[in-house]
Amino acid sequence: FKIDELFAKILTSILNYENNFKVVAFPNPNNGRIILEINGASPGPIKIDIYSLGGQLVYNEQFEMNGKVITRIVDISDNAAGIYQIVVRSGELVWNDKIAIK
C-alpha cells in the first residue's frame, strides 16, 4: 500500500463506521416517556443527556454497549411540557435531536 491509499482506506472505514451510528427517539411529541433505539455505537460506554431549552440538564444516564442495537426507555415526565435537547454520546460519536413533551 502507498501511504495515500492506506490513509484513504482508513478514512473511508472511519466515515462508514460513523455513518452507522444512528439513534431514533420516539414518539415525538410524547408524554415524557421517550424510547431511544441506539444502533452502531462504538463498544464501551454510552451516555445520554437531556437538556431543557434553557440549558438545564434534566436527565443523564451512562451504560455499557452490550449489543448492536440497544433500546432504552427514558422517563422525564416530571418535567414541564416543552422542547428538550437529547444528546447521545458513544466514544467520539455524538447524536443530538430535539423532542417535544406535551
Order of alpha helices (4+ residues) and beta strands (2+ residues): alpha-beta-beta-beta-beta-beta-beta-beta
